[in-house]
């Protein structure tokens, strides 16, 4: 009965968000109440689960999400994203446009939402593709897949951060494994984009000329400044996690290691990243920090993600307190899905309802009570599950995903071509990422 309730609850989330266009926050909340009431949980336990689930989840990662969004807003509005793109193009070479756009997308999507990243970089991609005589189909798919990979696997993007918090995984280890798996998957994305997607010709028809893009570059901050708000927080968080992982409790003894532990915590690291992002505007104005400035608009856009994350925490806590972990563990005791279970579960949710972030949060909430019983009890194993969930969130974008429409409408692809090129590319990349996670799991 409890397993049937879980399946009905997930189906309820999908029907509410896909068919009736209900906001995911309300859909997750409705599913949580439906499950709790029909699972005969006491009213007291339901209330406790709601408070602990919402407050506990956002207490861990609410600030991290908000700080990451602020960094993204400054990179987007100052032109820093363009400057990073320019540096990557110089390193990779304008003749390797597919690789360059995939890598640019891969970097930009760490602090900037993937849909926004595609909109920001699309004019640059069109201009470069036109100049090189390439089809926009191949270069756009390369850009979109590069954006997606870090969007679902590398913090401080909200989805992976929320999944890591729900599963109590170390964010630094999630970063390390996520970067490793997504970087290998990026190679597959580049090859697919160039060899397969690029064979379908679509004229780039750039909205901005090369001269107009150069003008935007003149207003942008230096490349050094542009990369700082992303690289410094990542380095600090990874350094702390490596210190903890390699030295254990010994790193807390010395004052130097205590300092690393402090500045390497995700909140402090991202506060440093925010302060560094204030260096990006050509002329800093305190109005940028107002409710009508860059910060105000960024926080407003982040409110939806915060609410969805909190509702996912409620759903997960209710599942956990209902005892479903023991039930599912008994049911799955004879099935050796291992690390493939979170991937398949997330892929099913993503394909059905469209949002990668909702899929990440929902799958993590379902997996949370199963972690110990399935043997995922070490820090490294928890991080692996987060990345497996991220790989599942790649599979597959189609007509119910906003990103699908952003890619197809901005590049002139019809729906059939979008399925043929972008959807298939995401499926191949996601399955490859899951395979990488599976292989790495043998050594962790």
VEXDREN-2710 file (C-alpha; in Angstrom, 1 decimal):
% VEXDREN-2710
k/r/px/py/pz
1/UNK/0.0/0.0/0.0
2/UNK/2.8/2.5/0.9
3/UNK/4.6/1.8/-2.4
4/UNK/1.3/2.3/-4.3
5/UNK/0.8/5.6/-2.5
6/UNK/4.3/6.7/-3.5
7/UNK/3.7/6.0/-7.2
8/UNK/0.3/7.8/-7.0
9/UNK/2.0/10.8/-5.3
10/UNK/4.7/11.0/-8.0
11/UNK/1.9/10.7/-10.7
12/UNK/0.0/13.4/-8.9
13/UNK/3.0/15.8/-9.1
14/UNK/3.3/15.0/-12.9
15/UNK/-0.4/15.5/-13.6
16/UNK/-0.7/18.7/-11.6
17/UNK/2.5/20.3/-13.2
18/UNK/2.1/19.0/-16.8
19/UNK/-1.7/18.8/-17.4
20/UNK/-3.1/21.5/-15.2
21/UNK/0.1/23.8/-15.1
22/UNK/0.0/24.0/-11.3
23/UNK/3.2/25.6/-9.8
24/UNK/5.6/22.8/-8.7
25/UNK/5.6/24.2/-5.1
26/UNK/1.8/23.5/-4.8
27/UNK/2.1/20.2/-6.6
28/UNK/4.8/18.9/-4.2
29/UNK/2.9/20.2/-1.2
30/UNK/-0.3/18.5/-2.4
31/UNK/1.5/15.3/-3.1
32/UNK/3.0/15.4/0.4
33/UNK/-0.4/15.9/2.1
34/UNK/-2.0/13.2/-0.1
35/UNK/0.7/10.7/0.8
36/UNK/0.7/11.6/4.5
37/UNK/-3.0/11.4/5.0
38/UNK/-3.5/8.1/3.1
39/UNK/-0.4/6.6/4.8
40/UNK/-2.3/7.2/8.1
41/UNK/0.4/9.4/9.6
42/UNK/-0.8/11.2/12.8
43/UNK/-1.5/14.9/12.5
44/UNK/1.3/15.6/15.0
45/UNK/3.8/13.8/12.8
46/UNK/2.6/15.5/9.6
47/UNK/3.0/18.9/11.2
48/UNK/6.5/18.0/12.5
49/UNK/7.5/16.7/9.1
50/UNK/6.3/19.9/7.4
51/UNK/8.2/22.1/9.8
52/UNK/11.4/20.0/9.8
53/UNK/11.2/19.4/6.0
54/UNK/10.8/23.0/4.9
55/UNK/12.9/24.6/7.6
56/UNK/15.6/22.0/7.7
57/UNK/16.1/22.0/3.9
58/UNK/16.1/25.7/3.4
59/UNK/18.2/26.2/6.5
60/UNK/21.0/24.2/4.8
61/UNK/20.8/25.5/1.3
62/UNK/18.4/28.5/1.0
63/UNK/21.2/31.1/1.4
64/UNK/23.5/29.1/-0.9
65/UNK/20.9/29.3/-3.7
66/UNK/20.3/33.0/-3.2
67/UNK/24.0/33.9/-3.2
68/UNK/24.6/31.8/-6.3
69/UNK/21.7/33.7/-8.1
70/UNK/23.2/37.1/-7.2
71/UNK/26.6/36.1/-8.6
72/UNK/24.8/34.9/-11.8
73/UNK/22.9/38.2/-12.1
74/UNK/26.1/40.3/-11.9
75/UNK/27.8/38.1/-14.5
76/UNK/24.8/38.3/-16.8
77/UNK/24.2/42.1/-16.6
78/UNK/27.8/43.3/-16.5
79/UNK/28.8/41.4/-19.6
80/UNK/31.1/39.1/-17.7
81/UNK/29.5/36.0/-19.3
82/UNK/30.6/37.4/-22.7
83/UNK/34.1/38.0/-21.5
84/UNK/34.4/34.4/-20.3
85/UNK/33.1/33.3/-23.7
86/UNK/35.8/35.4/-25.4
87/UNK/38.6/33.8/-23.3
88/UNK/37.4/30.3/-24.1
89/UNK/37.2/31.1/-27.8
90/UNK/40.8/32.4/-27.8
91/UNK/42.0/29.2/-26.1
92/UNK/39.9/26.7/-28.1
93/UNK/40.0/28.6/-31.4
94/UNK/37.2/30.0/-33.5
95/UNK/37.6/27.0/-35.9
96/UNK/36.4/24.7/-33.1
97/UNK/33.1/26.5/-32.5
98/UNK/31.3/23.4/-31.3
99/UNK/33.8/22.7/-28.6
100/UNK/34.1/26.4/-27.7
101/UNK/30.3/26.8/-27.3
102/UNK/30.0/23.6/-25.2
103/UNK/32.8/24.7/-22.9
104/UNK/31.4/28.3/-22.6
105/UNK/28.0/26.9/-21.7
106/UNK/29.6/24.5/-19.3
107/UNK/31.3/27.3/-17.4
108/UNK/28.5/29.9/-17.5
109/UNK/25.8/27.5/-16.3
110/UNK/27.5/27.0/-12.9
111/UNK/26.2/30.3/-11.6
112/UNK/23.6/31.2/-14.3
113/UNK/20.5/29.2/-14.9
114/UNK/20.8/27.1/-18.1
115/UNK/17.8/28.8/-19.9
116/UNK/19.1/32.2/-19.1
117/UNK/22.6/31.2/-20.2
118/UNK/21.4/30.1/-23.6
119/UNK/19.5/33.3/-24.1
120/UNK/22.6/35.4/-23.1
121/UNK/25.0/33.4/-25.3
122/UNK/22.7/32.7/-28.3
123/UNK/23.6/36.0/-30.2
124/UNK/27.3/35.2/-29.8
125/UNK/26.8/31.6/-31.0
126/UNK/24.8/32.8/-34.0
127/UNK/27.4/35.3/-35.0
128/UNK/30.3/32.9/-34.7
129/UNK/28.4/30.1/-36.5
130/UNK/27.5/32.5/-39.4
131/UNK/31.1/33.6/-39.8
132/UNK/32.4/30.0/-39.8
133/UNK/29.7/28.8/-42.2
134/UNK/28.3/26.3/-39.7
135/UNK/24.8/25.2/-39.0
136/UNK/23.3/26.7/-35.9
137/UNK/21.8/23.3/-35.2
138/UNK/25.1/21.8/-34.2
139/UNK/26.5/24.7/-32.3
140/UNK/23.3/25.4/-30.5
141/UNK/23.0/21.8/-29.3
142/UNK/26.6/22.0/-28.2
143/UNK/25.9/25.1/-26.2
144/UNK/22.6/23.7/-24.7
145/UNK/24.2/20.4/-23.6
146/UNK/27.2/22.2/-22.1
147/UNK/24.8/24.4/-20.1
148/UNK/22.7/21.4/-19.0
149/UNK/25.6/19.3/-17.7
150/UNK/26.7/21.8/-15.0
151/UNK/23.0/22.8/-14.5
152/UNK/22.2/19.3/-13.2
153/UNK/25.6/18.2/-11.7
154/UNK/27.7/21.0/-10.4
155/UNK/26.8/23.3/-7.4
156/UNK/26.1/26.1/-6.8
157/UNK/23.4/25.5/-9.3
158/UNK/20.2/25.1/-7.2
159/UNK/19.2/21.6/-8.3
160/UNK/22.4/19.8/-7.3
161/UNK/22.7/21.9/-4.2
162/UNK/19.1/21.0/-3.1
163/UNK/19.7/17.3/-3.9
164/UNK/23.0/17.3/-1.9
165/UNK/21.2/18.9/1.1
166/UNK/18.3/16.5/1.0
167/UNK/20.7/13.5/0.9
168/UNK/23.1/15.1/3.4
169/UNK/26.0/14.9/0.9
170/UNK/29.2/16.9/1.1
171/UNK/28.9/19.8/-1.4
172/UNK/32.6/19.8/-2.1
173/UNK/32.7/16.1/-3.0
174/UNK/29.6/16.6/-5.1
175/UNK/31.5/19.3/-6.9
176/UNK/34.5/17.1/-7.4
177/UNK/32.6/14.1/-8.7
178/UNK/30.2/16.3/-10.6
179/UNK/32.9/18.2/-12.5
180/UNK/34.7/14.9/-13.3
181/UNK/31.6/13.1/-14.7
182/UNK/30.2/16.2/-16.4
183/UNK/33.6/17.0/-18.0
184/UNK/33.9/13.5/-19.5
185/UNK/30.2/13.7/-20.7
186/UNK/31.0/17.1/-22.3
187/UNK/33.3/15.3/-24.7
188/UNK/30.5/13.1/-25.8
189/UNK/28.2/16.2/-26.2
190/UNK/30.8/17.9/-28.4
191/UNK/31.3/14.9/-30.6
192/UNK/27.5/14.4/-31.0
193/UNK/26.9/18.1/-31.7
194/UNK/29.5/18.2/-34.4
195/UNK/29.2/14.8/-36.0
196/UNK/25.4/14.3/-35.8
197/UNK/23.5/17.5/-34.9
198/UNK/25.7/19.6/-37.1
199/UNK/24.7/17.6/-40.2
200/UNK/21.3/19.3/-40.2
201/UNK/21.7/22.7/-41.7
202/UNK/19.9/25.7/-40.2
203/UNK/21.0/29.2/-41.1
204/UNK/22.2/31.1/-38.0
205/UNK/20.7/34.5/-39.1
206/UNK/22.4/36.4/-36.2
207/UNK/20.5/39.2/-34.5
208/UNK/23.8/40.9/-33.5
209/UNK/26.6/41.6/-35.8
210/UNK/30.2/40.9/-34.8
211/UNK/30.7/44.6/-34.3
212/UNK/27.8/44.9/-31.9
213/UNK/29.1/41.9/-29.9
214/UNK/32.5/43.6/-29.8
215/UNK/30.8/46.8/-28.4
216/UNK/29.3/44.7/-25.7
217/UNK/32.7/43.3/-24.9
218/UNK/34.1/46.8/-24.5
219/UNK/31.6/47.4/-21.6
220/UNK/32.4/44.0/-20.0
221/UNK/34.8/43.5/-17.1
222/UNK/38.2/41.9/-17.6
223/UNK/38.4/38.1/-18.0
224/UNK/40.3/37.9/-14.7
225/UNK/37.4/39.7/-12.8
226/UNK/34.8/37.7/-14.7
227/UNK/36.1/34.3/-13.6
228/UNK/36.9/35.2/-10.0
229/UNK/33.3/35.0/-8.6
230/UNK/33.0/31.4/-10.0
231/UNK/36.4/30.0/-9.5
232/UNK/37.2/31.3/-6.0
233/UNK/34.1/29.8/-4.3
234/UNK/34.6/26.5/-6.0
235/UNK/38.3/26.3/-5.0
236/UNK/37.5/27.2/-1.4
237/UNK/34.7/24.6/-1.1
238/UNK/36.7/21.9/-2.8
239/UNK/39.8/22.7/-0.6
240/UNK/37.7/22.3/2.5
241/UNK/36.1/19.0/1.4
242/UNK/39.5/17.6/0.4
243/UNK/41.0/18.6/3.8
244/UNK/38.1/16.9/5.6
245/UNK/38.1/13.8/3.4
246/UNK/41.9/13.3/3.5
247/UNK/42.7/14.4/7.1
248/UNK/39.5/13.6/8.9
249/UNK/39.0/15.4/12.2
250/UNK/42.7/16.2/12.3
251/UNK/42.1/19.3/10.1
252/UNK/40.2/21.0/12.9
253/UNK/43.1/21.1/15.3
254/UNK/45.3/23.7/13.7
255/UNK/44.2/27.3/13.3
256/UNK/45.1/27.3/9.6
257/UNK/42.8/24.4/8.9
258/UNK/40.0/25.9/11.0
259/UNK/40.2/28.9/8.8
260/UNK/40.0/26.7/5.7
261/UNK/37.0/25.0/7.2
262/UNK/35.3/28.4/7.8
263/UNK/35.9/30.1/4.4
264/UNK/35.4/26.8/2.6
265/UNK/31.9/26.3/3.9
266/UNK/29.4/26.9/1.0
267/UNK/27.8/30.0/2.5
268/UNK/31.0/31.8/3.3
269/UNK/32.6/30.8/0.0
270/UNK/29.7/32.2/-1.9
271/UNK/29.5/35.4/0.2
272/UNK/33.1/35.9/-1.0
273/UNK/32.0/35.2/-4.5
274/UNK/29.2/37.8/-4.2
275/UNK/31.7/40.4/-3.0
276/UNK/34.0/39.6/-5.9
277/UNK/31.0/39.9/-8.3
278/UNK/30.6/43.5/-7.1
279/UNK/33.8/44.2/-9.0
280/UNK/32.2/43.3/-12.3
281/UNK/30.2/46.5/-13.2
282/UNK/32.2/49.1/-15.1
283/UNK/30.9/51.6/-12.5
284/UNK/29.5/50.3/-9.3
285/UNK/26.3/51.9/-8.2
286/UNK/24.7/51.1/-4.8
287/UNK/21.3/51.1/-6.7
288/UNK/22.4/47.7/-8.2
289/UNK/21.8/46.3/-4.7
290/UNK/18.3/47.7/-4.3
291/UNK/15.0/45.8/-4.7
292/UNK/14.7/47.3/-8.3
293/UNK/18.4/46.7/-9.2
294/UNK/20.2/43.6/-10.3
295/UNK/20.1/42.0/-6.8
296/UNK/16.4/42.7/-6.3
297/UNK/15.5/41.1/-9.6
298/UNK/17.8/38.2/-9.1
299/UNK/16.2/37.4/-5.6
300/UNK/12.8/37.7/-7.1
301/UNK/13.6/35.2/-9.8
302/UNK/15.1/32.8/-7.1
303/UNK/12.0/32.8/-5.0
304/UNK/10.4/30.1/-7.1
305/UNK/13.4/27.8/-6.8
306/UNK/13.5/28.4/-3.0
307/UNK/9.8/27.5/-2.7
308/UNK/10.1/24.3/-4.8
309/UNK/13.2/23.3/-2.8
310/UNK/11.3/23.8/0.5
311/UNK/8.3/21.8/-0.7
312/UNK/10.6/19.0/-1.9
313/UNK/12.1/19.0/1.6
314/UNK/8.5/18.6/3.1
315/UNK/7.8/15.7/0.7
316/UNK/11.0/14.0/1.6
317/UNK/10.6/14.4/5.3
318/UNK/7.1/13.0/5.2
319/UNK/8.3/10.0/3.1
320/UNK/11.1/9.5/5.6
321/UNK/8.8/9.7/8.7
322/UNK/6.3/7.3/7.2
323/UNK/8.8/4.4/7.3
324/UNK/8.9/4.0/3.5
325/UNK/12.6/3.5/3.6
326/UNK/12.3/0.1/5.4
327/UNK/9.5/-0.9/3.1
328/UNK/11.3/-0.1/-0.1
329/UNK/14.5/-1.6/1.2
330/UNK/12.7/-4.9/1.7
331/UNK/11.1/-4.7/-1.7
332/UNK/14.4/-3.9/-3.4
333/UNK/16.4/-6.4/-1.5
334/UNK/16.4/-8.9/-4.3
335/UNK/17.0/-6.3/-7.1
336/UNK/20.5/-5.2/-7.8
337/UNK/19.9/-1.8/-9.4
338/UNK/22.4/-0.1/-7.2
339/UNK/23.5/3.3/-8.4
340/UNK/21.2/2.9/-11.5
341/UNK/18.1/3.3/-9.3
342/UNK/18.4/7.1/-8.6
343/UNK/19.3/7.6/-12.3
344/UNK/16.2/5.7/-13.6
345/UNK/13.9/7.3/-11.0
346/UNK/15.1/10.8/-11.9
347/UNK/14.9/10.2/-15.6
348/UNK/11.3/9.0/-15.3
349/UNK/10.3/12.1/-13.3
350/UNK/12.2/14.5/-15.6
351/UNK/10.8/13.0/-18.8
352/UNK/7.2/13.1/-17.4
353/UNK/7.1/16.6/-16.0
354/UNK/9.9/18.6/-17.7
355/UNK/11.8/20.5/-15.0
356/UNK/15.3/19.2/-14.2
357/UNK/15.2/21.0/-10.8
358/UNK/11.9/19.4/-9.8
359/UNK/13.2/16.0/-10.9
360/UNK/16.4/16.4/-8.9
361/UNK/14.5/17.5/-5.7
362/UNK/11.7/14.9/-6.0
363/UNK/14.1/12.0/-6.7
364/UNK/16.4/13.1/-3.9
365/UNK/13.4/13.2/-1.5
366/UNK/12.4/9.7/-2.5
367/UNK/16.0/8.4/-2.2
368/UNK/16.7/10.0/1.2
369/UNK/15.1/7.3/3.3
370/UNK/16.7/4.5/1.2
371/UNK/20.3/5.6/1.4
372/UNK/21.5/3.5/4.4
373/UNK/19.5/0.4/3.5
374/UNK/20.9/0.5/-0.1
375/UNK/24.5/0.8/1.3
376/UNK/25.0/4.5/0.3
377/UNK/26.2/5.5/3.8
378/UNK/29.7/7.1/3.2
379/UNK/30.2/10.7/2.2
380/UNK/31.6/9.7/-1.2
381/UNK/28.7/7.3/-1.9
382/UNK/26.1/10.0/-1.1
383/UNK/27.9/12.4/-3.5
384/UNK/27.8/9.7/-6.1
385/UNK/24.0/9.3/-5.7
386/UNK/23.6/13.1/-6.2
387/UNK/25.5/12.9/-9.5
388/UNK/23.5/9.8/-10.6
389/UNK/20.3/11.9/-9.9
390/UNK/21.9/14.7/-11.9
391/UNK/22.6/12.4/-14.9
392/UNK/18.9/11.3/-14.7
393/UNK/17.8/15.0/-14.8
394/UNK/19.3/15.2/-18.3
395/UNK/17.0/12.5/-19.7
396/UNK/15.1/13.7/-21.6
397/UNK/14.1/17.3/-22.5
398/UNK/11.1/17.6/-24.8
399/UNK/7.9/19.7/-25.3
400/UNK/7.1/19.9/-21.5
401/UNK/10.5/21.5/-20.8
402/UNK/11.0/25.2/-21.0
403/UNK/14.6/24.7/-22.1
404/UNK/13.4/22.7/-25.1
405/UNK/11.4/25.7/-26.3
406/UNK/14.2/28.2/-25.6
407/UNK/16.6/26.1/-27.8
408/UNK/14.2/25.4/-30.6
409/UNK/12.6/28.8/-30.9
410/UNK/15.8/30.8/-30.7
411/UNK/17.5/28.7/-33.3
412/UNK/14.7/28.2/-35.8
413/UNK/14.3/24.4/-35.2
414/UNK/10.9/22.9/-35.7
415/UNK/9.6/20.5/-33.0
416/UNK/10.6/17.4/-35.0
417/UNK/14.1/18.6/-35.5
418/UNK/14.3/19.6/-31.8
419/UNK/13.4/16.0/-30.8
420/UNK/15.8/14.6/-33.4
421/UNK/18.8/16.7/-32.4
422/UNK/18.5/18.2/-28.9
423/UNK/16.4/15.6/-27.1
424/UNK/18.4/12.7/-28.5
425/UNK/21.7/14.5/-27.6
426/UNK/20.6/15.0/-24.0
427/UNK/19.5/11.3/-23.8
428/UNK/22.9/10.1/-25.1
429/UNK/24.8/12.5/-22.8
430/UNK/22.7/11.6/-19.7
431/UNK/23.1/7.8/-20.3
432/UNK/26.9/8.3/-20.7
433/UNK/27.1/10.3/-17.5
434/UNK/25.2/7.6/-15.7
435/UNK/27.6/5.0/-17.0
436/UNK/30.5/7.1/-15.8
437/UNK/28.9/7.2/-12.3
438/UNK/28.4/3.4/-12.4
439/UNK/32.1/2.8/-13.3
440/UNK/33.4/5.3/-10.7
441/UNK/31.2/3.6/-8.0
442/UNK/33.4/0.5/-8.2
443/UNK/36.3/2.5/-6.9
444/UNK/34.5/4.5/-4.2
END
